[in-house]
Amino acid sequence: MTSPLHDQCDRPINYLRVSVTDRCNLRCVYCMPESGVPLQRHEDILRYEEIARLVRVAASLGIYKVRLTGGEPLVRPQLASLVAMLARIPGLDDLSLTTNGMLLAAQARELAQAGLDRVNVSLDTLRPERFTGMTRCGHLEQALAGLEAAQAAGLTPVKINMVVIRGLNEDEVVDFARRTRSDGWHVRYIEIMPLGEGSKWAGDRYVPAGEVRDRIESELGQLDPGPSDERGPARYWRLHGARGTIGFITPISEHFCHRCNRLRLTADGRLLPCLMGTDEFDLRRPLREGANDEALSELFRRAIAGKPAGHRLADQPAPPRMMASVGG
């Protein structure tokens, strides 16, 4: 395996998040307006062969972990064909996907057979009517069916991502935690970020992870330390006797920029050193103008070299891109 490149803060950069589409089949209230967002033209979206080539270049620089995101990645046709391309890339040993689960039941087995390792399912409530209200059009039973299908297909560990918002779903954090005992779920509680539609919910609706933990421990007992994952954004804990884990992702209350190991590739071919930054490196244009791999590698190196030490949400506004166009 190629050793990863290090940025100016000596962080190893070994993780690439790839948005394959800016389209989504839900309209979650903290992510997208009800009318949706302006969509990229079809010809401006990277083709699967282009994505695979850029991932090969990234892997040659030490990127060994890739996550497919959207929008909702499963709305893009024949996604398993891209998975198969990526799974064959030398040096890539962790290929995962984040989804809302609506289309997962029908695709989980094919994705696993193509070489996908695991999935994360975004799930913010366990109440059917609330689910439809928060997503504006989704049905809880479809998401749960997708989760079960992923488990059956071996896309494990399946992690459940819950964005916690005051007055919307924070009263369910204990219900999710109980599932780590009863069903072995791996639940990750995520602080709302002031990006795009999230900025409307990040004021008095923001719930710090410490408050979530206090609520869980007051009802279910003290959390024990869970498995360590220094490469990821979450810190993990476990209820006594639980098979599953509880993770907290804290971009606001305790940001993890000092250990950030990732870059982001947007569906229209922009490479972002930081989710909350404004710098973008256009890979689509040189790619389509015939740039060789070394020229593309140099753009990756420049993005890594320019990766900031941390976000500055406390003293500057968030970037204009919607979360749906970046992939989180």
N, C-alpha and C positions, 0 to 999 in steps of 0.2 A: 504494500500500500504506500502511495506517495505521501510524504510528510506534508501536512497542511501549511499554507502560507500564514504568516503572522502579521497583524496590523500594527499600527504605530503604538498601540498600548500593549503589544506583545500577546494579544489574544489569538489563539489558533482559529482560523476561519475554515470550518470543515462542513458547513451545513448550508444548503441552498433550498429555499422555498420557491416553488414554481407555480405561478398562477396560470392555469390553462384556459381560463375564460373569465370574462367580466359579467357573465350572465348568471342569474339565479332564479330558481323556481319558487322561492319564498321572498317575503318582504319584511324581514324582522325589524321591529320598530327602532332598535338601536343601531341598525346597520344600514338600512336603505329607506328612502322615502317610499310612500305607498305607491307612487307612480313609477318607481324604479329610478334608474340613473341613465344618463346618456350613454349609449353603447358604442363601443368601437366598431368600425367597419370590419366586415369579414376579412378583407384583404390586409388589414392592419394587425390581425391576430397571428401570432407565430404558428406555423404549421408544425405538426408532430415531428417531422424530420428535422426542422429547425431547432425545436426544443431539445431533441435528442443530441444534436450536434453540440449545442451549447453546454449541455450536461456533460458530454464527453470531455469537452475542453475544461470544464470546472473540475471534473474528476482527475484530470491530468495534473491539476494544481493542488490536489489534496482534499477536495470535497468528496466525502464518502457517505453523506447523509442527505437525502432528497425527500422533500414532502410536496405532494401535489395539492394545490388549493384552487380557489376560484376568486370571486363568485362561488358557484357550486360546481365543482369539477365534474360531477356525474351527469350534468346536462349536456356536456360536450360528447357528440357521438363517438362510439368506438374507442373510448378511453383505454380499454384493455390493450389496444394495439400500441399505444404510447407506453403503457406499463411494460409490455414485452420488450420494446426497444430499450428502455432504460435499464431493465433488469439484466440485460446482456452487457452492459458497460463495465469494463474492468475497473476494479477499485471501488465501485459503488456497492456498499454492503448494508444499507438501510434505506428502504424505499417505502414510504408511507403516504397516507392520504387523509385529509380532513374533509368531512362531508356533513350535511344536515340530515342525512339518512333517508330522505324521501325516496330515493331511487336505489338504495343500497341492497334491498332484499333481492332485486332482480339481477344485480351485477356482482354481488360479493364473490360467488364461486368463480366466475370468469376472471375477475381481478386477481384472486388468489392463484389461479392456475397460470396467469400471465406473469406472476412473479412479485405481486404486491406483498409486503410483509405484514402490515397492520394498518388500522384505521383509528382516527379520532372522530367521535360523533358529537356535534354541537347539539345540546339538549338543555333547555333553560327552564323547563317546567315538566311536572309529571301529571298535570291536570289538563284533561282534554280541551275544555273550553278556553282555558287560559292559553294553552298552546296555540290554538287557532287565532286567538286575539293577538298574541305576541308576534306570530309569524304572518298574520293577516290572511293566510290562505291554507296553512298546513294542517295535517291531521296527526295527532300523537301516535296513533296505532301504526302508521307507516314508519315513523322514526324508530319505534320499538321493534318492529319487524325487521328493519334494516340492521339494528344492533344485534338481534338474535341471529340473523343470517351471517353477519360478520364473524360472530363467535363460532358458528357451525362450520364456516369455511376455513377457520384457523387464522383469521386476520387479527391476531392477538399479540399483546393485550389490547383489547378495545378500551380506549379512554373516553370518558364522557366529559365534555367541556361545558360548564355552566357559567354564564356571565351573570353576576349577581347585581340586581338593581333594586334600590329601595322603593317600596310601594308597588313593586311589580312582581317580584318572585323571591325576595329575600326570606319570606316566611317558609320557604321550602328547603332551605339549606340542610336542615336536620333530616328531612325525608330522603334527600339524596345520600346523606351520610349513612343512613340506615341500610341503604342498598349495598354498601360495601360489606356489610355483615350478611345480609340475607341472600344476596345474589353475586357477591364477589366483584361488584363494580369497582372500577378505578375512576374516581371522580376528581375533577380539577375545577376549583372555584377561581374565576378570573375577574379581576377588577375591571370595571368599565373604563375605556380609554376615550379621551376627548378628540376623537378622530372622525370626521364626517358626521353622520347622524348621532354618533356617540357623544358628541359635544353637547347635545341637548339633554343628555341624561347624566352627565359627569359632574354636575354641580351638587345640589342637595340630594340627588338620587344615588350618588356614589357611596358604595359600601366598602370600607377597607377590609382586607383579608383578616386582620386581627379581630374585627367584630364578628366575622363569620365563624372563626375558630372559637371565640368565646361562647357563641350561641350553641355550637355543636357540643363543646365540652360541658356546658351547664346542663344539657339534657342527656348526653350519652357517655359522659365520663372523660377523663383525661386522655389525650392522644399520645400514643407512643411514637417514637421516631420510626420513620419508614425507610425504604430503600434510598440510597444516595444516588443522585444523578447530577454531577457537577456540570455536565454539558448542557443541561436543559434549563428552562426558565422556572420550573416548578420546584417547590420544596415539599417533600412527601412525608406523610404521617399515616398512622393506622389506628383504628379503634381496636381495643383489646379483643383478640379472638377473631378479628375480621380477616377474610381472605383478600379483600380488595384494599385499595389505598385511597388516601385523601391528599390531594395536592393543592397548593395555593400558588397562583401566579399573580405577582404583585408589581405591575409596571408603574404604579403610582406611589403606593405607600412604602415600598422598599424595592426600588428599581434594580434590575439585574444587569444593567449595561456593562458592568465591569467584567462579566463573564459571557457576554454576547458573542456567539460563534457563527453568526449567520449573515447571508446575503439574501435578497429577494429579487426574483425575476418576474416582472409583470407580464400579463398576457400579450401586451403589445411590444414586448421586447426591451423594456427598460430595466437596468440593473440598479437596485437600490441598496446602498450600504447600510441604511438605517430606516426602519419603519417610520419613525417620527421625524426624519430629516427631509431636506429639500433637494439633495443631490441625486441626480439620475444619470446613468450612462447608457446611451443608446446603442444597443447591440443589433437591433433589427436592420438598421441601414447598412452598416459595414457587412453584416452577414449576407444581405441580399445583393450587395455590390461586389461580392467575390472575395472578401477578406479571407486570408488563410488562418489556420488555427493559431499561429503565433501572434497575429494581430489581435485576434479575439482574446487570447490569453492575456495580452497586455492590457486590454480594457478591464478584465477581471482584476489584474494586479493593481491598476489605478483605483478601482473601486475599493479594494481592500485597504490600500494605503490611505485612502481618504475617509475611512470609516471613523466617525467621531467617537470621542471617549464616552459620550452619553447623550441622551436626549435633553432638551432644555424646555420642557413643557411648563416649568415654573415661571419662565420669563420670556417666552415667545409663543406665538400661536402655532397650532398644529399645521402640518402641510395640507394643501388643498385636496389631495387625492382621497377618494372614498375608500374605506376599508375593503369594499367589494372589489375594487380594482387592484388591490395590492395583495390580498390573500392573508392578511393578518400575520 
